Amino acid sequence: MSSTSRTFRIALSASAAAIGSLAAYWTLLAARQGDILFNARKHPVVHLSDDFSTYSHTVPGGMVRGYVYHPHGEDALRDLFIYFAGRGEDVRATARALHWLPEGFGFAAINYRGVADSEGHPSELASVQDAGQFANHLRRALPHVRLHVVGRSLGTGVAIQLVARQAFSSLQLITPYDSMLEVAKRRFPLVPLSLFLRHQFNSLAHCKEVAAKTQVLLAEQDVVVLPERSQKLIAAWPTPISVQTIAGSDHYNIMGLETTWLHLVDFALTAILPEPKAA
């Protein structure tokens, strides 16, 4: 065998191995994309005070679990933030920042399926369904309370779809994106995501149905959701929208800053309930 033929066969074998590895990688991403997107994993136990009550509903594979913060009792609540977390975020840990909420304000959140203490398998459809069920529970349990939806990062996609289907006093989006497909393309440049990404969270399309008064809070430095992804969504928003940048923040620390919570509270206090819309 000539050296040229041998070199060609080696190159062909290497190319086949590389293609096989790439195909295996794509197959893994396709099979586990829900777990990867939501960063589904268990977290250490977080003990919450008696200012919290618990919530749960049954899903295939177990229970979705959530928490409602009402430090002065449910009767003292006037405004409630319904919060949808970022990727892999345990809302029990986020709840440690709630000391910045003024009297009359509460906080409610669920962990996505498969994340922290919730069970089941996460997906875009499941997260929106669970959000709607949780919101309906809060409406029944707290009929006198104004409900404000807040989403962060991944959770902005859930929040937008929820508010597109139900009426709320306000919507606030923290580091939002136009489409999860566009965000993911940057992380997985060699993967044909448009062919098999099932959880695209196309906020650009869903925002057309949103009527609630809306505010966007951006991080001063964000290397996860790039500014152009947020700006594309803002430019497409169907109603007037308030946009604020949180000084000294990045994609990860923004929920731990007092300024963020002050902006959330101030905007909620100025919000006007939109016309009722069927769930």
C-alpha positions in Angstrom: 0.0 0.0 0.0 1.4 3.4 -1.0 2.0 6.1 1.6 -0.6 8.2 -0.1 -3.3 5.5 0.2 -2.4 4.9 3.8 -2.6 8.6 4.6 -6.0 8.8 2.9 -7.4 5.8 4.9 -6.2 7.3 8.2 -7.7 10.6 7.3 -11.0 8.9 6.3 -11.1 6.9 9.6 -10.4 10.1 11.6 -13.2 11.9 9.8 -15.6 9.0 10.3 -14.7 8.9 14.1 -15.2 12.7 14.3 -18.6 12.5 12.5 -19.6 9.6 14.8 -18.7 11.5 17.9 -20.5 14.6 16.7 -23.6 12.5 15.9 -23.5 10.9 19.4 -23.2 14.4 20.9 -26.2 15.6 18.9 -28.2 12.5 20.0 -27.4 13.1 23.6 -28.5 16.8 23.4 -31.7 15.8 21.6 -32.6 13.1 24.2 -31.7 15.2 27.3 -32.5 18.7 26.1 -35.1 19.4 28.7 -32.8 18.4 31.6 -30.0 20.4 30.0 -32.0 23.5 29.3 -33.5 23.7 32.8 -30.3 22.3 34.5 -32.6 19.7 36.2 -30.9 18.5 39.4 -31.5 18.2 43.1 -30.3 20.9 45.5 -29.4 20.8 49.2 -32.3 21.3 51.5 -33.0 25.0 52.2 -35.0 25.6 55.4 -37.4 28.5 55.2 -39.1 30.4 58.1 -42.7 30.2 59.2 -43.3 33.3 57.0 -43.6 30.7 54.1 -46.4 28.4 53.3 -45.9 25.4 50.9 -47.7 24.5 47.7 -47.6 21.4 45.5 -49.5 19.7 42.7 -49.1 16.3 41.1 -47.3 15.7 37.8 -46.1 12.6 36.0 -43.2 11.4 38.1 -44.0 13.1 41.4 -44.8 16.6 42.6 -44.1 20.2 41.7 -43.4 22.2 44.8 -43.6 25.9 45.5 -43.6 28.5 48.3 -45.6 31.6 49.2 -44.0 34.3 51.4 -46.4 36.3 53.5 -44.5 37.7 56.5 -47.5 39.4 58.1 -50.0 36.8 57.2 -52.1 36.2 54.1 -54.7 38.8 55.2 -52.0 41.6 55.2 -51.0 40.9 51.6 -51.9 43.5 49.0 -49.5 42.7 46.2 -47.9 39.4 45.3 -44.9 38.7 43.0 -45.3 35.4 41.1 -41.7 34.5 40.2 -40.4 32.3 37.5 -36.8 31.4 38.0 -33.7 31.2 35.8 -32.0 28.0 34.7 -31.2 25.7 37.5 -32.3 28.3 40.1 -33.8 27.0 43.4 -36.5 29.5 44.4 -35.9 28.6 48.0 -32.5 30.1 47.8 -33.8 33.2 45.9 -36.3 33.7 48.7 -33.4 34.7 51.0 -33.5 38.2 49.4 -37.1 38.9 50.3 -36.2 41.0 53.4 -36.2 43.9 50.9 -39.9 43.6 50.2 -42.0 46.3 52.0 -45.1 45.5 54.1 -48.0 44.4 52.1 -45.9 42.6 49.5 -45.4 38.8 49.2 -43.6 36.4 46.9 -44.7 33.1 45.3 -42.7 30.7 43.2 -42.4 27.1 42.1 -39.4 25.0 41.2 -39.6 23.7 37.7 -40.0 19.9 37.2 -36.8 18.1 38.0 -35.2 21.2 39.6 -34.3 21.3 43.4 -37.2 19.7 45.3 -39.7 19.4 42.4 -40.0 16.0 40.5 -40.8 15.0 37.0 -39.3 15.9 33.7 -39.0 19.6 32.6 -40.1 21.0 29.3 -41.4 24.3 27.9 -45.0 23.0 27.8 -44.8 21.6 31.3 -43.4 24.8 32.8 -46.2 26.9 31.2 -48.9 24.4 32.3 -47.5 24.4 35.9 -47.3 28.2 35.9 -51.0 28.5 34.9 -52.0 26.0 37.6 -50.0 27.8 40.2 -51.5 31.2 39.2 -55.0 29.8 39.3 -54.4 28.4 42.8 -53.2 31.8 44.0 -56.2 33.6 42.6 -58.5 31.2 44.5 -56.5 31.3 47.7 -55.8 35.1 47.7 -58.7 36.8 45.9 -58.0 40.2 47.4 -54.4 40.3 46.3 -53.0 42.0 43.1 -50.9 39.5 41.2 -47.7 40.6 39.5 -45.6 38.3 37.3 -41.8 38.4 37.4 -39.6 36.2 35.2 -35.8 36.0 35.2 -33.7 34.7 32.3 -35.2 31.3 31.3 -38.2 32.2 33.4 -39.1 35.2 31.2 -40.2 32.8 28.5 -42.6 31.2 31.0 -43.8 34.5 32.4 -44.6 35.9 28.9 -46.6 32.9 27.9 -48.5 33.0 31.2 -49.4 36.7 30.9 -50.4 36.2 27.3 -53.1 33.8 28.6 -54.2 35.4 31.8 -54.6 38.9 33.1 -52.2 40.2 35.8 -51.5 43.6 37.3 -48.1 43.8 35.8 -45.3 41.9 34.1 -41.6 42.4 34.9 -38.8 40.7 32.9 -35.3 40.4 34.2 -32.6 39.7 31.6 -35.1 38.5 28.9 -34.4 37.1 25.5 -36.2 37.0 22.2 -36.0 33.2 21.7 -34.2 30.4 23.5 -33.3 29.0 20.1 -31.2 32.1 19.4 -29.6 32.0 22.9 -28.7 28.3 22.5 -27.2 28.7 19.1 -24.4 30.7 20.6 -23.7 28.0 23.2 -23.9 25.1 20.7 -22.7 26.5 17.4 -22.1 23.1 15.8 -25.5 21.7 16.6 -28.5 22.1 14.1 -30.7 23.3 16.9 -33.5 24.6 14.6 -34.1 20.9 13.6 -34.6 19.4 17.0 -34.9 21.9 19.8 -38.3 21.3 21.2 -38.2 24.0 23.9 -37.7 27.2 21.9 -39.5 29.7 24.2 -40.2 32.0 21.3 -41.0 35.1 23.3 -40.9 37.2 20.2 -44.0 35.5 19.0 -45.8 35.1 22.4 -45.3 38.7 23.4 -47.8 39.8 20.8 -50.6 38.7 23.1 -49.4 40.5 26.2 -51.5 43.4 27.4 -50.1 43.9 31.0 -48.1 46.9 31.9 -44.5 45.7 31.5 -41.0 46.6 32.7 -37.6 45.1 31.7 -34.6 45.0 34.0 -31.3 44.5 32.3 -28.0 43.6 33.8 -25.2 46.1 33.3 -22.9 43.2 32.2 -24.5 40.1 30.8 -22.5 37.4 29.0 -25.3 34.8 29.0 -28.2 36.7 27.4 -26.4 39.2 25.2 -27.9 42.7 24.9 -29.0 42.2 21.3 -31.3 39.3 22.4 -33.0 41.5 25.0 -33.1 44.5 22.7 -34.8 42.5 19.9 -37.6 41.5 22.3 -38.0 45.1 23.6 -38.2 46.5 20.0 -41.0 44.0 19.2 -43.0 44.7 22.4 -46.7 45.5 21.5 -47.3 48.1 24.2 -45.2 50.9 25.9 -42.5 49.3 28.0 -40.2 50.6 30.8 -36.5 49.6 30.5 -34.0 49.9 33.4 -30.4 48.8 33.7 -29.3 47.7 37.2 -26.0 49.3 38.0 -23.3 46.9 39.2 -25.2 43.8 38.1 -24.5 40.8 35.9 -26.6 37.9 34.8 -26.0 35.9 38.0 -26.0 38.5 40.8 -28.9 40.6 39.7 -31.5 39.0 42.0 -29.2 39.5 45.0 -29.1 43.3 44.7 -31.4 45.6 46.7 -31.8 47.9 43.7 -33.5 45.1 41.7 -36.1 44.6 44.3 -36.7 48.3 44.7 -37.4 48.6 41.0 -39.7 45.6 41.1 -41.7 47.1 44.0 -41.8 50.7 42.6 -43.1 49.4 39.2 -45.7 47.2 40.8 -47.1 50.1 42.8 -47.6 52.1 39.7 -49.2 49.3 37.7 -52.9 49.4 36.6 -54.8 46.1 36.3 -55.7 45.5 32.6 -59.1 44.4 31.4 -60.0 40.9 32.4 -59.0 38.2 30.0 -60.2 34.6 30.0 -57.7 32.1 31.3 
